[in-house]
Amino acid sequence: MPSEADGAVDDACGVFVALTGKDGHAGTRAEPVATLAEALRRTSGTGTGVYACAETFEEAVELPAGAKLFGGLDCANGWGWIGEEKKTIVAPAEEAIALKVIRGVETVRVEDVSVRAADAQAAGASSIAMLVDGAEAELVRCELIAGNGADGAEGEDAPSEVPAQASAGNAGTNACSDLDTSGAPDETLPGGAQVENVCGGALSIGGEGGDGRVNNGGGGQVGEPGALGAAGSGEPAAGDWSCAAGGTGQGGDNGPPGEFGPAASGLGALSSSGYVGVSGGAGGPGKPGQGGGGGGGAKGGAAICPGAVQGGGASGGSGGPGGCGGLPGQGGGAGGASIALASVEGKVTLTDCALKAGNGGKGGPGGDLQPGGGGGLGGVGGMGVGGSKNACAGGQGGQGGNGGPGGGGLGGPSLAIAYRGEAVKQEGQTTLMPGPAGAGGPGGSSNVAENAGAEGVMAAEREFP
């Protein structure tokens, strides 16, 4: 061990690494290799160590079982140990787990190394300085410094264009306008036919208009889906007649809005691949509005048609179908974590080490909702002739329900130590410094449903299930 040697260790102890070396060299102090990866490859399974200059190596490093990595060596002055003043730095320039210990039986030992993870860049990615995967590792006088976790991805917005307004209902028939096969006016004139609006797999139907008949007007039909209440009705068999008193089709009810996306909460998951947070949930689609009721038909009365023929009165217009529901916003992505040391089913001992985490990433905002579409206008009623009444108009279809906004993503944690399994042992003057956790992402559409994601966890140590 260089910290216990008087001067430099012997060439036979292992492979030496310096930035001025070459990977084709012998690996001695006089002819060092240039990368830690090459030195670890040569020493794997030999029981010998890797001896590194107190320089900065811009590479992500994987330590196999039994590896020994000794840093803090003064290459310019005989390879003596200066680990208390200057350490070997492992700092990959790009987003990566800077130092990873591979699963195995033999103990890994690392001395006088400063491991520095870069800030995460990809949406929701984490910055982890060191990860121990099911291995036993001993760290002495080491620094583990994580960068900042990246903010979570924004949830996809629903289309900003409002669904097209539904088609209008069909008009009723004017009195005496239909002739039978003999050329005489029909005694019953059918109301405006119902109109359907297909919204994906859902359907909204405007109620059929009431028939116009000789002695009375028929009532309009209710709109679908759901019971509208009293439908429009035509003139009764006896009494005064007026559309305003009940003959005009009633407007359809507005469609229910979609459920809002669940807000992200919890801790996230720790595995041999790193950390994965919790994303917000997607909202639900809005339901179609109810179709308007059909307008009532009118009675014909005596001798209203040309030639003093008693034909059917004007028929009612059909109700307009309801508008389509809006589409939902998608959930926001989780913020990335900042973790100095992650241990997954490992056995780790820290002696006189310093661990520092950066900022957890912000949770991504949920996606915005799409408003529901407008209902169709009711069809106009038929016109009376010869003193007979006009028939009534159908009711307007209801507004489609708004889609649900997406839920906000979970804020990223900031943890000096994250572990699953056995807790990390700490000896000597080991210090743990977490940073600020990431804020939860707001829910979609300006957090109208108050479904923002939870804030991340800030802790010196946190156990994962």
ZAMARGU-4260 file (C-alpha; in steps of 0.2 Angstrom, whole numbers, plus 5000, padded with zeros to 4 digits):
<rodrens>
0) 5000/5000/5000 | 5008/5017/4995 | 5002/5026/5010 | 5012/5013/5021 | 5028/5012/5009
5) 5044/5022/5011 | 5045/5029/4994 | 5038/5021/4979 | 5031/5003/4978 | 5040/4990/4968
10) 5036/4988/4949 | 5031/4970/4954 | 5016/4976/4964 | 5006/4979/4949 | 5003/4991/4934
15) 5006/5009/4935 | 4996/5023/4926 | 5000/5040/4920 | 4993/5052/4907 | 5010/5053/4899
20) 5010/5034/4897 | 5004/5023/4883 | 4993/5008/4884 | 5005/4998/4874 | 5019/5001/4887
25) 5025/4988/4900 | 5015/4996/4914 | 5030/5000/4925 | 5035/5016/4933 | 5046/5020/4919
30) 5034/5014/4906 | 5016/5017/4913 | 5000/5014/4903 | 4989/5028/4899 | 4971/5023/4906
35) 4964/5015/4921 | 4954/5003/4910 | 4970/4996/4903 | 4978/4994/4920 | 4963/4985/4927
40) 4962/4974/4912 | 4980/4968/4915 | 4978/4966/4934 | 4961/4957/4934 | 4962/4940/4943
45) 4981/4942/4947 | 4979/4949/4965 | 4990/4964/4960 | 4986/4982/4961 | 4984/4997/4950
50) 4994/5012/4955 | 4989/5029/4947 | 4996/5046/4947 | 4987/5061/4956 | 4980/5067/4939
55) 4963/5068/4931 | 4957/5053/4921 | 4942/5057/4910 | 4935/5039/4909 | 4921/5029/4917
60) 4929/5015/4927 | 4923/4998/4931 | 4931/4988/4945 | 4930/4969/4944 | 4930/4958/4960
65) 4947/4959/4969 | 4953/4974/4961 | 4964/4986/4970 | 4966/5004/4965 | 4978/5015/4973
70) 4979/5034/4969 | 4987/5049/4975 | 5005/5046/4968 | 5017/5059/4963 | 5023/5053/4946
75) 5034/5068/4943 | 5044/5064/4959 | 5047/5045/4960 | 5029/5039/4962 | 5029/5043/4981
80) 5012/5044/4990 | 5005/5062/4992 | 4987/5056/4994 | 4983/5067/5009 | 4987/5082/4998
85) 4982/5077/4981 | 4971/5063/4974 | 4969/5053/4958 | 4953/5060/4950 | 4941/5049/4940
90) 4930/5061/4931 | 4922/5055/4915 | 4918/5070/4904 | 4901/5063/4899 | 4886/5057/4908
95) 4890/5041/4916 | 4892/5031/4933 | 4909/5037/4936 | 4915/5022/4946 | 4906/5005/4946
100) 4911/4989/4956 | 4905/4974/4947 | 4897/4959/4957 | 4909/4946/4964 | 4916/4938/4979
105) 4933/4945/4982 | 4935/4962/4991 | 4938/4978/4980 | 4949/4991/4988 | 4951/5009/4983
110) 4962/5022/4991 | 4965/5041/4988 | 4954/5042/4973 | 4942/5057/4970 | 4927/5051/4960
115) 4917/5065/4951 | 4902/5061/4941 | 4897/5074/4928 | 4880/5083/4928 | 4867/5072/4920
120) 4861/5078/4903 | 4847/5067/4897 | 4829/5071/4903 | 4827/5062/4920 | 4844/5055/4920
125) 4854/5053/4937 | 4872/5058/4942 | 4880/5044/4952 | 4898/5045/4957 | 4900/5027/4963
130) 4889/5011/4962 | 4893/4995/4971 | 4883/4981/4963 | 4882/4965/4975 | 4901/4967/4979
135) 4912/4970/4994 | 4921/4986/4994 | 4933/4996/5005 | 4936/5014/5002 | 4950/5024/5011
140) 4953/5043/5010 | 4941/5044/4995 | 4930/5058/4989 | 4914/5053/4980 | 4906/5069/4972
145) 4890/5067/4962 | 4884/5081/4949 | 4867/5087/4947 | 4852/5076/4942 | 4843/5081/4926
150) 4826/5088/4926 | 4812/5076/4921 | 4804/5076/4904 | 4789/5087/4901 | 4773/5077/4899
155) 4766/5078/4881 | 4752/5090/4879 | 4735/5085/4871 | 4732/5094/4855 | 4729/5112/4857
160) 4715/5113/4844 | 4698/5111/4851 | 4688/5097/4843 | 4677/5103/4829 | 4659/5108/4834
165) 4647/5094/4832 | 4635/5094/4817 | 4618/5103/4819 | 4602/5093/4821 | 4591/5090/4806
170) 4577/5102/4802 | 4559/5097/4804 | 4546/5096/4789 | 4535/5110/4785 | 4516/5106/4786
175) 4508/5099/4771 | 4524/5097/4762 | 4524/5078/4760 | 4512/5070/4748 | 4506/5051/4748
180) 4505/5040/4733 | 4488/5048/4729 | 4495/5065/4729 | 4486/5070/4745 | 4496/5077/4760
185) 4501/5064/4773 | 4493/5064/4789 | 4509/5061/4798 | 4525/5070/4795 | 4541/5063/4803
190) 4552/5074/4814 | 4570/5078/4810 | 4580/5062/4810 | 4593/5060/4824 | 4611/5065/4821
195) 4626/5055/4828 | 4643/5062/4833 | 4656/5048/4834 | 4670/5052/4846 | 4682/5038/4846
200) 4673/5023/4853 | 4660/5035/4861 | 4644/5041/4853 | 4632/5056/4856 | 4615/5057/4848
205) 4603/5071/4846 | 4585/5066/4849 | 4573/5064/4835 | 4561/5078/4832 | 4542/5075/4836
210) 4530/5070/4822 | 4518/5082/4815 | 4500/5075/4814 | 4482/5080/4811 | 4476/5080/4828
215) 4491/5083/4839 | 4510/5085/4838 | 4522/5071/4844 | 4535/5074/4857 | 4553/5074/4853
220) 4565/5061/4859 | 4578/5062/4872 | 4596/5064/4868 | 4609/5051/4871 | 4619/5046/4881
225) 4609/5047/4897 | 4592/5053/4902 | 4590/5071/4898 | 4574/5073/4908 | 4558/5079/4900
230) 4559/5078/4881 | 4552/5092/4870 | 4534/5089/4866 | 4522/5095/4853 | 4505/5103/4855
235) 4494/5091/4866 | 4478/5084/4859 | 4468/5098/4868 | 4473/5115/4875 | 4484/5129/4870
240) 4500/5125/4861 | 4517/5134/4863 | 4535/5129/4860 | 4540/5139/4875 | 4529/5130/4887
245) 4538/5113/4883 | 4539/5110/4865 | 4557/5116/4862 | 4570/5102/4864 | 4580/5104/4879
250) 4599/5107/4878 | 4610/5092/4882 | 4620/5091/4898 | 4639/5094/4896 | 4650/5079/4896
255) 4660/5074/4912 | 4678/5079/4912 | 4692/5066/4911 | 4700/5061/4927 | 4716/5071/4931
260) 4733/5061/4930 | 4739/5055/4947 | 4753/5065/4954 | 4770/5056/4956 | 4775/5051/4974
265) 4786/5039/4983 | 4805/5036/4982 | 4809/5028/4966 | 4819/5012/4963 | 4837/5008/4965
270) 4845/4994/4955 | 4862/4989/4947 | 4858/5000/4933 | 4856/5016/4944 | 4841/5025/4950
275) 4823/5027/4942 | 4811/5039/4948 | 4792/5040/4947 | 4783/5048/4933 | 4766/5057/4934
280) 4751/5048/4927 | 4742/5052/4911 | 4725/5061/4912 | 4709/5053/4906 | 4699/5058/4891
285) 4683/5069/4893 | 4666/5061/4889 | 4655/5067/4875 | 4642/5079/4879 | 4624/5073/4879
290) 4613/5076/4863 | 4600/5089/4864 | 4581/5083/4864 | 4571/5084/4849 | 4558/5098/4846
295) 4540/5094/4847 | 4529/5093/4832 | 4513/5103/4829 | 4495/5098/4824 | 4488/5101/4807
300) 4470/5106/4811 | 4456/5107/4800 | 4458/5111/4781 | 4475/5118/4782 | 4482/5111/4766
305) 4478/5117/4748 | 4461/5110/4743 | 4455/5110/4761 | 4463/5093/4765 | 4468/5089/4783
310) 4487/5085/4782 | 4499/5083/4796 | 4506/5098/4805 | 4524/5103/4805 | 4537/5092/4813
315) 4550/5096/4825 | 4569/5098/4822 | 4580/5085/4830 | 4592/5089/4844 | 4610/5093/4840
320) 4623/5079/4846 | 4635/5083/4860 | 4653/5088/4857 | 4667/5076/4858 | 4677/5076/4874
325) 4695/5083/4875 | 4710/5072/4875 | 4721/5071/4891 | 4738/5077/4894 | 4752/5064/4898
330) 4762/5063/4915 | 4778/5072/4918 | 4794/5062/4919 | 4803/5060/4936 | 4818/5071/4940
335) 4835/5062/4940 | 4844/5059/4956 | 4861/5065/4963 | 4869/5051/4973 | 4887/5050/4979
340) 4887/5032/4983 | 4874/5019/4978 | 4875/5001/4986 | 4864/4988/4979 | 4865/4972/4989
345) 4884/4976/4993 | 4895/4977/5008 | 4904/4994/5008 | 4915/5001/5021 | 4921/5020/5021
350) 4936/5026/5031 | 4940/5044/5031 | 4930/5048/5016 | 4919/5063/5010 | 4903/5060/5000
355) 4894/5075/4992 | 4878/5075/4982 | 4873/5089/4970 | 4855/5095/4966 | 4841/5082/4962
360) 4832/5086/4946 | 4815/5094/4945 | 4800/5083/4941 | 4793/5086/4924 | 4777/5096/4922
365) 4761/5086/4917 | 4755/5089/4899 | 4740/5101/4896 | 4723/5095/4893 | 4712/5098/4877
370) 4695/5107/4880 | 4680/5097/4875 | 4671/5102/4858 | 4655/5112/4856 | 4638/5103/4854
375) 4629/5104/4838 | 4614/5117/4836 | 4597/5110/4837 | 4588/5108/4820 | 4574/5121/4816
380) 4556/5116/4817 | 4545/5115/4802 | 4534/5129/4797 | 4515/5129/4798 | 4503/5134/4784
385) 4485/5139/4783 | 4485/5145/4801 | 4493/5130/4809 | 4507/5132/4821 | 4526/5131/4818
390) 4534/5116/4825 | 4548/5117/4838 | 4567/5117/4836 | 4578/5104/4844 | 4589/5107/4858
395) 4608/5111/4857 | 4620/5097/4861 | 4630/5098/4877 | 4648/5103/4877 | 4661/5089/4877
400) 4670/5086/4894 | 4688/5093/4895 | 4702/5080/4895 | 4711/5077/4911 | 4728/5086/4914
405) 4743/5075/4916 | 4751/5073/4933 | 4768/5081/4938 | 4783/5070/4940 | 4792/5066/4956
410) 4807/5077/4960 | 4824/5069/4960 | 4832/5065/4977 | 4849/5071/4983 | 4858/5057/4993
415) 4875/5055/5000 | 4872/5037/5002 | 4858/5026/4994 | 4858/5008/4998 | 4847/4993/4996
420) 4852/4978/5007 | 4866/4981/5020 | 4869/4998/5027 | 4886/5006/5023 | 4899/5006/5037
425) 4907/5022/5041 | 4923/5024/5050 | 4935/5038/5055 | 4931/5055/5049 | 4919/5051/5035
430) 4907/5065/5031 | 4890/5065/5021 | 4884/5080/5012 | 4867/5079/5002 | 4862/5093/4991
435) 4845/5101/4988 | 4831/5089/4982 | 4822/5092/4966 | 4805/5100/4966 | 4790/5090/4960
440) 4783/5095/4943 | 4767/5105/4942 | 4752/5096/4935 | 4746/5100/4917 | 4737/5116/4912
445) 4744/5127/4926 | 4741/5114/4939 | 4723/5117/4938 | 4719/5100/4946 | 4732/5102/4959
450) 4741/5086/4954 | 4759/5092/4956 | 4772/5078/4959 | 4780/5076/4976 | 4797/5084/4981
455) 4812/5073/4980 | 4820/5067/4996 | 4836/5075/5003 | 4846/5064/5015 | 4863/5059/5021
460) 4857/5041/5020 | 4842/5033/5013 | 4837/5014/5012 | 4828/5008/4997 | 4816/4993/4997
</rodrens>
